[in-house]
Amino acid sequence: MPFGTRARAVLASLGTLGLALAASPANAADGTPTTPTQLFNGYRNCSTDADRPTYLWAGTGLVVEGIPGTTDTTGNPRVSVRYQVWPVADPTRITTVTRDFATTGFEAPATLPAAALADGQTYAWQAQTVAGGAASDWSAPCYVTVDNTRPASAPTITSPNYPPDGWNQGGEPVTFTLDAGGVDDVTGFQFTWQQDFPVIGTTIGDHGIPQPVDPYSDTRYFKRADAPGGSATLSLVPPRGAGVMTLWVRSLDRAYNGSAITSYTFRVSSTAPTVTPAVPSPEFGDPTEFTLRPDAGLQSKSPVVGYSVKTVGGQSDRTVDVEAAADGTAKVTLTLDGTYGESLRVTSRSANGWVSDAASWDISYDTTPTVASDVYPENGSGGGAGVPGAFTFTPKVKDVVSYTYSFDGDPEATVTAGADDEAGIDWTPSTDGFHYVTVYATTRSGIRLAPYDYFFTVN
């Protein structure tokens, strides 16, 4: 599919707004027809300069449109719009297309047939409003050059600071030089890190009026060449801080036809910071200070100005932004409260916009309580049916205020912890055989800790 076809198809469906309005009940025009305004071709602006035609793809025809009018300003009477097109080189070869049942005040699109539009030729077209037996003056001609041929070859890509062979130190934007490769009608380039190129389209506004935008104004994906058939230089920060990167590029001609796609692949070594806690193994629930240090190579390219610290596995995962000191280091205090452990993912941000890959720091916690019983030992046997046994619950973390337990899946019960954070209960089995108790602790701050299953056999 030639470049731009999909965009035009989308816009053509939007153009049914005008068709729907035209099909609605309306009065026949009583006033004098007026010359259509708001002329567009291929959803791009009309050029009235014969020396500067609009270049358009017209492989399936060319949509032209204008807003018809009459001197009758009451309601939106029905009219017709007549379009004529001819080759500039032979004004006698006129092709006429009429849009009937158009509504004044709204765009009235019609399609000039592809058979009347030869590739590489320049055409003029104009429009007039027709109502009853009367017709308006013709509009001033719009000039288009049909370009159904995409650039003959893909562009070339080079980079002086990130060569494709070997691993490169990250930290500075990648400089790319894009060259048309000898194709003289290339006017610019489209590029992306995701391989799928965004569609060049046009928004349809009120009354069906297209709102064309120069795609080269979107510097995230487009770069104009320094001259037709010339080159362009990009300075891009990769989407990731490290790893294998690929930039996908294609050339665009004046009609925005896209060339074959080419790519440039290079490799960036890790630029992740280091993460160091104040103590080797921070305790559960204790505020702990972490020191963040930039990758030395990264810092030499552009100073690190901040960090993003994401916690994973805690009671309330969050992302904290931390400013860096002049030397690129920073400190952040975190309370780790993950029931089974917690992880930190830390990226640095340099002054030039470079975001490093993430450094990881992890810790595991066992927050299950310890369960003990002299009468009914764990994974052992003792006691008997009707014989009471004492069970003691002891925490592995601080600030436990209660224990919730259930024997053999029965309804849960809760016991308050004592001053030493321990608790004890008595339980009497009604039957012999296999039994178990499931216990979890709750902290003063309301955190429900990990449960523990204690198995035993009653004699």
N, C-alpha and C positions, 0 to 999 in steps of 0.2 A: 504494500500500500504506500503510495507516495506520501512524503512528509506533509502533514497538515490535513490529510483527508479525514482523519478521525475527528479533529477539532471542527472541521467544517460540517461533518455529519451531526455533531452535537449541536452546533449552532443552528443548523437547518431545522432541527426539531424544535428549538426555541422559537424559530420564526413562525411556527404554527400559531403563535399568539395572534398574529395579524390575520391568519386564515380563519381562526375561530371568531374573531371580531367581525370579519367580513361576512361570515355566514349567518351572523345574528340578524334579526329583523331590523331594517332601517329604511328610511324614506329615500326615494330617488332624488338625485340632486336637482335643486331648483335654481341655484346660483350659477354664475359664470365660472368655468373651470380655471384654476390657477396653476402655474408651473410647479411641479413637484420640488420639494426641498429635501434636505438631509439625505443626499445621495451617497450610497455606499456600494462597493463592489467586492465580492468575496469577504464581506464583513470587515473590510478595511476602507479607509477614507478615499473618496474620489479625488483624483488629481486632475485639475483643469489645465495643467501645464503640459503641452504636447512634448516638451523636451524632457519632462521628468515623469514619465508614466509610472503607474503602480504595477509592480511585477506580481503576477498571480498564477497559481496552479489552476488549470481549468480542464483537467482530464475528463471530468464527468459533467462539464458545463460550468457556467459562471453565474452565481447568484448576484443579481443587481437589484437595487431597491431604492425607493424614494417615498416621501410622504406626499400624497396628493391632497389637493384642496380645492375649495370653491369659495365664491364670495358669499354664499349662504352659510352663515355662522351658527344656525340653529341645528342642533343635533349633529349626527355624523352620517350624512347622506352617502349612498353607495355610488361609486364611480368606477371607471376603468383606468388603468395606467398602461400606456403604450411605451415600449422600449425599442429603440433601434440601435443596431451595432453595425459597424463597417470597418474594413481594413483601412488604416490611414493611407496606405499605398494605393488604394483603389476605392474611393468614396462611393462609387456606383454600386458596389456589391453590398446592398443593405439587407440585413436580416431583421425582421420585426417580430416581437413577442408581446402579447397583451395579457395583462393581469386583470381579469374581470372581477366584479363583486368586491372591489377594494373599499376600504372605509377611510374617509377623509380624516386626517389627523394621525394616522398610523402608517407605519412602514408597509409597503406593498411589494413584497419580493417576487421576483420571477427569475427563471433560469434561462440564460442564453445558451443555446445548444452547443455541445462540444464540436459538432460537425462544422459549425461556423467559425471556429476559433482554432487556428493553426498554431502549433508550437513555434515559438520564436518570433511571431508576428505582433505588431502593435495595432491596437484597435481603439476606436472612439465609440462611445455610446452616449445616448441621451434619453430623456424621458419627457412625457407630456401627460396631462390629465385629460381624460375624455368623459363627458357627461352628456347623455342624449346625443344630439347631433352637433355638439360644440366641443372644441378642443382648445387647450391652453397653448401658449407658446412652448416651444421645446426648451428644455434646460440647456445650459452650457455643456458642451461635451466633456465627458470624463475619459481619460486616456489610460489604457492598460496594455501591458505587454505580457503575452501568454508564455509561461515558463513551466512546461511539464516535465523537464529533464533535471534530475537531481545532479549534484556535482559528481564528476566522473570518477574521482578517487577520494579515499579517506585522507584526513589531515595527518600530518606527522606531529609527534610529541617528543620533546626533550626536556630534561631538567638538569641544570648545572650543579645543584646542591643536594639532590637525592638521586644518585645514579641507580640504575635497575639491578646491578649486580652487587651482592653483599648486603650487609646490614649497615644502616645509617644512624648516626646520633640524631635523635629528635630534639625539638625545642625551637626551631625556627620555621616559619611558613615555607611551604614547598614552592619553588619558582618553576613554572612550566612555560615553555614556548610552544605555541600552537602555530602550525604553518599550513597554508592551503594546499601545498604540494603541487603548485603549478596550475591549479584550476582558477582561471581568471575571473569567474563570476561569483566566487565566494566572498561574502561580505562580513561573515562572522562565524562564531563557533558556539556550540551548545555542549555543556559538560555536566557530569554528575558523578558522585561517588557510589550511587546505587545501581547503575547500569540502565534502569528504566528511566527514560527521559520524560520530563513533564511535557504535557501537550500545550502547544501554542494555541490559545483560544481567545475569544472575544466575548465579553459580557454583554448581554442584551438588556438595555435599560427600558425606561418608560416609553410607551408608544412604539415598542419594538425597535428603538434606535440602538444600533451597535455602539459600543464604547471601546474602540480599538486602543491598545496600549503597545508601545514599542517594547518588544520582548527584551531588548538589550538594556532596558532600564532595570531588569531583575538581574543584578550582578551575582546572585547565588548560582545561576545556571547559564548565563549568556555573557559573551564578550565579543564586542565588535572588532573586526580586523582593522589594522591601521590603514589599509587601502584595499580596494578590490583585488582579490587574489593574494592578499598579503598575509600578515601574521598577527598574533596577539600574545601578550605576556600575562600570565596569571600568578597571583601570590595567594596560596590557599593553605589554611590550617586543616590537616586531615581530620576525618570524623572520629578517629580513635587515637589514643596516645602511643600505641605500639602495635606491631604486627605487620602482616602483609597488606598493603594498600593498593587499590586499583582506581585510576581515574579513567572514565569513559568519555570519549569526545567524538563529535561529528561536525562537519562543516555545514554551514547554511548559505544558500544563495539568496538573491534578492526576493524571491518568492517564498523563502523559508523552507524550501525543499532541503531535506537532509541527506548528506552523503552516507556512504557506508561508515560503520562505527569502528573506531580504533580504540586501543587502550594502552595505558602505561602502568606497569606494576613495579612497585619498589617495596623495600622493607625498612622498618623502623625499630630499633632496639628499645627495650623497656625504658621508660622515663619515670617509673613509679617512685613515689617518695618512700621513706622509711618511717615506721611507726613504732615508738618505744614507750612502754608504760613505765611509770615511776617505780613500780615494784614488779618483779618477774611474773607473778601470778596474782593478779588482783582478786580480792575476795568478793564473793557474791554480795551485791548490795552496797559495797563501799565506794564512795566517790574516789576516782583514780585519775591522776593527771597523765596525759599522753603528750609526748614530744614528737612533732612532725618535722622531718627534715627533707629538703628537696634533693632530687637526683643531681649530682654535681655537674654532669654534662649539660643537663637541662638548665641549671642555674646560670651556667656560663653563657648560654645562648640568649636568655632573657630572664630577668629576675622573677622568681615566684612571688606572687602577691597575695595568694590565698589558697585555702584548701576547702574541699567539700568532704565531710565525714558522715558516712551513712552507717547506721547501726542495723544489724540484722539478727533476729532471734530474740530480742528483748521483749518486755511487756508492751512497749509502745515504740516501734521502730520509727526512726526519725533521721533527718539529714540536717547537719549543722554546718554552717559556713563559718570559717575561721580566717581572720586576716593574718598575714605573715609579717614578721619583722623585716628589717632591712636586709638581713642575711638570708632571708627565705625560710627561716624556721618559725614554728608556731607551737603554742601549747593549748590543749583543750582538756577540760575535766568532764569525765563521763561516769555515770553510775551504771554498772552492768548488772542486769537483773533478769537475764534469760533463764528460764526454768531448767533448760538442758545445756545452756551455754550461750555465747553471743559472739558475733563477728563484727569487725569494722572493715569498711571499704573506703579507702581514702585516695582522692585524686588531688593533684595540685593544679593551680591555674597561674599561668605566666602573664607578664605584662602585655605580651604581644598576642594574647588570646589562646595560646597553646594549652590544652588540657591533657594531662598525663594519663596513662593507663592507671588502673587502680592497684594500690597496695592492699594486701589482706592481712588482718591480724585476727586470730581466733583464740577462744578459750572455752573449755568444757566445764560444766558444773554438775555435780551429783547432789541434787537437792532432796533426794528421797530421805525419809526418816529411817532411823535404825529401830528395828523391832526385836524385843527379846522376851523370852519366857522360860523360867526354870522348869515348869511343869510340862509345857508343850514346846520343846525345842524345835527350831527351824529345820525342816527337812528330816525330822526325826519323829519319834513316837513317845507318848507318855500319858499320864493321867488315865482318864476313863470317862464313860458317860456319867454325868452327874457330878464329876469331880471339878471344882473350880480351879482356874489358873489365872495368875497375874501376868499382864502384858505391859511392858514398859516401852514408851516411845521417846526416842532421843533424836534431836535435830543434827543435821550436818551444817546448817547455816545459822546465822544469828537472827534475833528478833522474832522468833516463832511464838505465837500467842495461843495457838490451838491446833488440835489434830482431829481430823475427821476419818472415821473408820467404818468398815462394814464387814461382818463375818458371813462368809458363804453367799455373798450377794444380797443379804438382807438390807432393809432400809438403813441409811447412814445415820450415824450418831456422832456428835462432836463433844470433845472434852477439852477444857481449858488447860493450857500449859502453866506450870509453876514458875517460880522465880528463876529457876535454872533452865527454863525453856523445855523441861521434860514433862511427861504426863504418864499416868498409869491407870489401867482399868482392870477389872476382874471379869472373867467370862467363864460360863459353865456350859459345856457341850451337852446336848440332849441325846446325841447318838455317837457311836464309835465310828471309826473309819477316817477317810480323808476329809480335811477341812482347810480353810484358808482365811486370812484376814487381809484386806486392802486398806492402806493408811496413807493419807497425805497431810502435810502441815500447811498452815496459813500464817503469813508474816503479819507484823503490826501494820504494814502499809497495805494489807489486803491481797498480797500476791499468793495465789494458790500454787504450791510447789509440786514437784513430781510425785506420783504415787508409788507405793512399794507394795508388792504382793508377798506375803509370808505364808508358807505352806507347812503343814504338820499333820500328823496322824494321831487320832485318839484311840487308845487301847480298848 
